Amino acid sequence: MTAAAFAIVFAPFLVALVKLLAAPGHKIDLPDDLALIDFHTRRALAWQQQLGVFDRYGWNHPGPSYFYLLSIAYRILGSGARTMFIGATTLNMLAAGAVVEVVRRRTGPARALWAATWVCFLASVLAITGPVATTYSEGPLGALVSPWNPTIVIFPLLLFTVLCASSVDRSPRLLIAALVVGSFVVQTDISVLPVVAGLFVASAATCLVLYLADRRDESDIVHATVSVADPRPPSTQGSVGQPHWWWSGLGSAVFVLMWIPPVIQQLTNHPGNFTLLVRFFTSGRTGQTAAAGAWSVVSAFAVLAEGPGEVMNAVLGSAPAHAVVGVVISASVAVVGTVTIIIGARQKNRVATGLAALGLIGCLVAGAAVTRVVGFVFGYLVIWAIALPIAILIAVGLLEFPIRLRGTRVLRLLLCTVGIVIAGVAATRTAAMPPLSTVSDPQVGQLVSLVTPAVGRNGTVYVDDANAGAGGPNWIQLIDIERFIGLVNRLDQGGYHPVVGPSWKSEFGPGYLTNGHDTWVVRLTTWQPSSLELPGYRGKVGDMSVVVDDGPGYQSISPHAAHPASTSAPG
């Protein structure tokens, strides 16, 4: 049954990995957020990344642990879009497998199979692709394999919840593991911070109370039954506990290492990123109503029945298109979770009770967290909430049911059959995902083909976005910011040393800001017929005019360097 559990949970991920490994990885021009993730992962290869993904309000997500994990795949397979998707898929697979392993160790193989079935069901939902189910930033391959940070935290959040619930069953050391996984989730997507903090505090407090109670009970038993030959308490006989402390120490060290880069950034920048985060969330900006928060969570839960298209291309906060489905699922989750808590408490089943309770607490905190969202509530801000009902459904199978031994084998066979069917659906959906080449943006490729012949690698290339990043006068006219980011990423990947204006500091980091003495200047402006007469005009891409000029630092180049081409190209 253990083999069946892991075969079921790994099936869709292995299909995805085989498809990605077989795909050609060259000439993939990434736009927008995917380009930035690729960009920062390369910085992590050089140990230079200190923060997480940028946010449009001028701050970054708290930490870079996601980029450093992705960089492992980059070191093994080389940089590029294919490796980024392979790394994200592997990360999801390891988190999903870890959920099954934790359940197996705490409860047994049969319940691990139950957990694997629901985790695979979640993978099947996320494997749905198509224009409705995905967004531009996420990419057309779907949420199961996407490296986009709002979706990459779903399986780790489920793992975090399971670890927190397992820690209350005489396993306080699992709190350290939960702390590490929770730190990864928060560093990658700060919108999950309220849920992670709430679940960790609840589980830590419960773990402490139960641990002290257990120690007191064990002490009473020891004092009543201690032998004269060996008066030591059982907890001090031998060194059984040493491996546990070793793992706890390792987990604590990893936790500290994860937070060193953002702490250094905070201490060496004024203002630091932590300061920007605190200022933003305490500035008294108008958020959402409680009703909007509740409807947003209901919409996220409807994904389990309707697929990612329910939220990924929608603005939430009111009754969704499938309101009845969302309400039914939400009510069912609340009822199932409450019943599981009651039965688990009567059975003194700490893992089942804790997992169901944490799932319900997470649902409530998620709704409250949405009320702090400024502006529109886009679906990607709460898509991670679908991990919470899955945690509650896993908790149901951890209860003790009064089933006769004769019927146990039949139920296990039935569970295996259901799991295999769900794994087959998930694998089929994954096999049907579009080829990796669909991620490539042709306009980014056109920009690269126009710019690279006119610049060199022995100087800096200032890419001017016509002040679009600062919301200047050309903001409405220049709408191709996604391609601008893709161009900077490709120039950096090709070794051309691109730099940008101060308005892009949160996206690219302070090390990529222009100093005013750059060798070449690339100007992207809104195309007009008069653009054809501009000196250095290279061509038109979409609604953008591409101009490349020698910058003020051009004379500093070695006289042996070849002068780049500067002839105009036809529109």
N, C-alpha and C positions, 0 to 999 in steps of 0.2 A: 504494500500500500504506500510505503514511502517512495518507492520508485515511481509509482503511478502519479503520486502527488507532484513530484518535481517534473515528470514528463509533461503533465498537463499545464503546469504554470510556465514552463519554459518554451512550449511549442510555438506560440506566436512570435516570441522574440527571436528564436532560432531561425524561423522562416525569414523574418525581416533582416537578420544579420547576413544570411546567405545571399539574399537579394541585393543588399547593399554592397557586400564584398565583391559580388560578380559585376556590379555596375562600373563603368568607366568613371574615374575620378577627376579627369582633367577638364579644363575649360568650363568650370562651374562658376558663374558670376553671381554671387549672392547679393541681395539688396537688404536694406533696412536692418532690423534687429538681428537677423541671421548673420549678416556681414559683421555687425559689431561683436557678436559672440565669437566668431572666427578670429576677429581682430584681437580681442582681449585674451583669447586662448594662446595666441602666439606670444603675447606679452608675458603670459604665465610661463611659457617655455623658457624665457629669459629671467624668470623670478622677479618681474617688474610690476605685476598686477597687484594692486592693493584693495580695490573695491569691486563691487558687483556691477550688474548691468545698470545703465543710466535710467533716469526717469525724466519725463518731459518737464517736470517742475524744478529741475536744476540740481537735484541730488542723485546719488547712486544708491542702489540696494547695498546692504551693510557690508558684505564680504565677498572675497574672491574664490571661495573653496570650490565652487562649481567649475571655474576655469582651470584650476589646478588639477581637478579630477579628469577633465577633458584632455588636458595636456598629456596625460599618460598615454592615451590613444594616439595623440599626435607624435609622441616620441617613438611609438612602436610602428605606426603605419604611415607617418608623414603628415604634413599639414594639408588642409583642404576641406572642402565641403563634405566629401564622402566620409572622411575620418570623423568629422564633427557629428554626423548622423549616427555613425557606428558607435562612437563613444556615448552618445545620449541613449541609444537603444540598449547598450550594455549596462549602463547605469540603471535604467529602468528594470532590466532583467534581474540584476543583482538585488535591487530593493525588493522586487516581487518574490524572488527566491528566499530572501532573508525573512520575509513575513511567514512563509511556510515553515522555514526552519525553526523560527522562534516558537511557533505554535506546536510543532512536532516535539520539541524538547520539553515544553511545559505541559503538554497534554497527551501526545501519542500520535501514531501514524494515521489512525482513522480520522481524527479531527484535523490533522494536517491536510488530508485529502479534501475535507470539507472546505478548509481555508483556501486551498489551491483552486478549487472550483470557482469560488467567488472572485478571487484575484484574477483568474483567467477570464471570467465574465467582464470584469472591469477592463482588461486588456482588449477584449472583443469590442466593447463600446468605443474605446479610444482608437481602435484600428479603422473605424469608419472614415472614409475620405470623400472628397468631392467638393465642389464650390461652396456648398452650404455648410459643410462640416468643418471647414478649415478657414483660416484667415490669411491675409497677405503676409503678416509677420511670421506666422507659424510655418508657412510653407505648405505645399500641396500634398505632402506625404502623410499628413495626419498627426494626431497628438501622441500616438504610441511611440513613434520614432523621432518626434520633433525635438531639437535641442533648445527650443524657445523656453525661457525660464518660467513662465506661468504654468506650462504643462509638465516640465521636468520635475516639479515638486510633488506630483500627485502620488506616485508610488512611495517615495520617501516619507510623505506625510502619513500614509497608511502604516508604514513600518514604525514610524515614531509612535503612533497611537498604540500599536500592539506592544511595543517595548514598554511604554508607560504602564499599560494594563498588566503586563507580566511582572513588572517590578514589585507590585503589591503582594505577590504570592511568594513571600520569603526570598525575594531576589532583588535586594536594593542595589546590587551592583549593576543591574540592567538600567538603572537611572542614568548611569554614566554613558552607556550606549545611547540612551534616548537623548541625552544632552548633546552628544556629538551629532546625531542625525537631525535633531531639532535645530542645531546651529546651522547645519547645511541648508535646511529648508528656509530659515529666516534670512540667511545671507543671500540666498538665491532669489527670494521673493518676499519682501517685507510685508506684503499684504496678509501673509499667514501668521505674522507675529502674534496677534492677539490669541489665536487658537493654540499655537504652540506654547505660549506662556501660560494660558489658562490650564491646558491639559497637564503640563509639567508641574505646575504648582499643586494642582489637585492630586496628582499621583504621588508627588514627593511628600505632601502632608499625610496622605493615607498610608504610604509606605512607612513613614516614621512612626506613626501611631501604632500600626500593626506590628512593626518590628520590635518596638519597645514592649508591647504586650506579649509577643512571643518570647522575647528574652526573659521577661518576668516569669512567665509560665515555666520555661525551661529551667530557670534558676530554682523555682520551687520544687520541681521534680528532682533536680540534681541533689539538692539539700536533703530530700527525703530518701533517696536511694543510693547515695554515694557509698562506695565500698571502702573498707579500711585499707585494702591492698593498694588501691590507686585513688587517692582522694581528689585528684584533679577533675574538674568538670569535663564532660566529653568534648566541649568546644576547644579545649586546650590540649587534647591528646592527639599527637601526631601533627602533620602539616597539611591536612586536607584543604584548609582554607587558603593556603599560599597562592595557588594558581588564580583564585578569584581576585585576590589583592593585586596580583601581577596584571591581570586584565584591566582592573579598575585604574591602576596607575597608568597603563598605556592609554586608556581612553581619556583620562584627565590630561595627559600630555598632548594628545591630538586636539582636544578642545582648546587648550591654551595656544597651540600653534595656529589653529584656525583663525584666532582673533588677533594675532600679532600684527598682520599687515594693516587691517583697518585702524588699529590703535596707533600705529606709526603714522598713518595718513592723517589721523586726527591731530596728532601732536606736531606735525610738520607743516600743516596748512592752516591758514586763518581766513575764513572759518573752515574747520574740518567737516568731514561728511556727517559725523554724529551730530555736530552742532546744527548743520543744515536740516537734518531729519527732525531734531527736536523743535527747531523754529517752525518748520512746516506744520507739524502735527499739533503744535500748541498755539498756532497763530489765530485761532478762533474763526477759521474759514468755515463757511456754510457747508455742512455735509448733507446727509440724506435723512429722511424720516424713518421711524421704526418700521412702518409699513413697507417702505421701499427696501429696507434690509431684509425683511421677511420674504417678500416676493422674489428678491434676488436669490436667496437660498433655495426657495421652492423651484425657481427656474433651473438652478444648477442640478437639483435632484432629478428633474425631469429628463436630464441627459441620460439617465440609466435606462429609460424607455424609448426616448426619441433620438438619441445620439447627440454628438457635440454640436450639430447645427442648431440645437435649441438655444444655445447661448453664444456661440463663438462669433456670430455675425449679428448680434442683437445688442441693443441698449436696454439694460434691465432696470428694475425699480417699480414696475407695474405688472398687472396680470399678463403672463406670457401667452403665446399662441396656444399652447397646450396646458392651460391653467388647471383643468380638471385632472389631467395626468399628474402634474406636479403636486397638486394638493393631495391626491390619493397616495402617492408615493411618500410624501412628507408625513401624512397622518399614519400610514402603515409603519414607517420608520419609528415614529414616536411610540406607537402602541407596542411594536415588537421589542423595542429597547426597554420600555418600562416593564413589560412582562419578564423579559430576560433578567433584569435587575432583581425583581421580586423572587423568581425561582432560584437564581444564582445565590442570592442571600440566604434563602432557606437551605440550600444545599451546601452552604459555606464554600462555594466555588468562587474564589477571589478573582481568577483570571476572567471568567465569563462576566461576572458582575462588574468588574472594573472596566472591561472593554466596552460593554454596553453603556455604562455610565459615562465614560469618557466620550463615547460617540455622541451621546445626547448633549453633553456639555459643549462639545465642539460645535454642534449645530446651532446652539443658542449663541455662542460667542461669535460664530461666523456671521450671523444676522446682525449682531451688535457692531461687528467690525465694519460692515458695509456702511453703517451710518456715518463713519468717519471719512468716506470717500468724497473727494472734492470733484465736482463736475459730473460728467456722465459716468454711470456704472456700466462699464463695458464687461462683456461676458468673461473675458480672460482674467478679470480681477477676482472672480469667485469660482472658476471652473474647478479648482482644487478641492472644493467642498464635497465633490462626489466621493472622495475617499472615506468620508465619515459614515454614510449609510452602509458602505461595504464593511467597515469595521463592526458595525452593529450586527450585520448578517453573519459575520464570522463568529461573533460571540454566541449566537443562538446554538451553533453546532458544538460549542464547548460545554454545554450543560450535560448533566447526567440524565439519561432517559431510561425508564424502567422497561427495557426490552428484553424478552427472553433470548437465551443464547441461540436457539434455533433460528430466530428471525434476524440475528445480527449479521450473519453471512449474506443473507438476501439483501439487507439494507446496504451493506458495503458494496455488493455487486451493483446495486442500483445507483449508488453514489458514483462509482467508477464509470458507469455508463453515461450518466449525466455529465460528469467531468470531461469525458472523452468527446462527447458531442459539442460541448461548449468550446473545448480546445480546437476541435475541427472547424467550427465557425470562425473562431479568432484567427486560426492559421489561414483559412481561405480568404478572409478579409485582408489579412496582411499580405498575402501573395498577390492580391489584386491591386495593391497600392501603386500609384503611378511611378514611372522610372525616375531615377535620381535627377536626370537631365531636366525634368520639369521645374526643378527648384531654380535653375539658372534664369536670370533676368536678361533678355537680349539687349535692353537699353544700357545696362551696365557694361556689357561686352562692347557695345558700340562706343561708349565713352572711353573705355580703355584703349580701343584700337585707334581712336583719334588723338589721345593725349600722349601715349607712350612713345610714339616716334618723334615727338617734339621735345622731350625732356631726357635727362640722363640720370644715372645712378650716383654721380659724384657730386651731388649738391642736394638742396632741399627744394621741394615742389609745394608752393602754397596754392591750395585749392580754395578759391574764393566762391562762396555760395550766394553772393549778392545780398548778404545780410538776412537770408531766409531763416537761419537758425535763431535769430534774435527777434523774429516777428516784425521785421522792419517793413518799409514801404513796398517791397517786392514780395511779401509773404503770400499775398493772394495770387500773384502772377506766377511765381516759381513754385510749382507744386511737386517737383520731382526730388524731394529731399531723400527719399529712399535710395534713389540712384546715386545721389551725391555721396551718401555713406558707402554705397557699394564701390564707387570709384576710389575713394580714399583707402578702403580695405584692399582692393586689388593693387593699388600702387604700393602700399606697404608690403604686401605679399611678394611683389616683384622686386623689392629692394630699392624703390625710388625715393624713400624718405619723405613722405607727404607731411605737411603741416596744415593747420586750420586756424580759423579765427577764434577769439576768446569766447564767443557764444557757444562753441562746441566743446568746452572744457569737460563737462560732465560726460559727454559721449566718448571722447577719445583720450582724455587725461591731460594733465599739464605738460607732459613731455612732448606733446604733438602740437603745441601752440606756436604760431609764427612769431619771429622776433623782428620782422620788418626788413630783413636782409636776405631774403630767400633767392635762390638761383633762378627759379622759374616761377611764373604765376599763371595758374589756370583759372580762367573766369567762366563761370556758368551763369548766364543771364537768360532772361526770356527772349526767345528768338523773334526778330522783326526783320522785315526786308532790308533795313539799313545795316543789319548785322553782317551782311556780305562784304561791306566796305571796311570793316574793322581790321586793323593790322593784327596779324597773327590768327585770323579766323580759321578754324579747322573744320567746322561743319555743324550740322544740326542733328540733335538727338531728341526725339519727342518734341517738346515745346522749348527745348534749351538750345542756346547758342554756345558753342565751345570755342574759346579764344585762349591761346597760349602765347605768352610774352616772356622775354628775358626779364628777370627781376633785378633789383639793385645789387644783389650779390653775385651776379653772373661773372663779373670781372675777376672774382677771387678764384675762379676755376683755373686749374693748371693750363698753361698755353698749349699743352699737347693734347688736351681734350678736344674732341670734335664738336663743332658748333651744331646744335640740333636744327633740324629742319624747321623753317618758320614760314614756308610758303602757304598761301591760302588754298583751301580746298573748296570745291564747289558745293553749294547748298544742295 
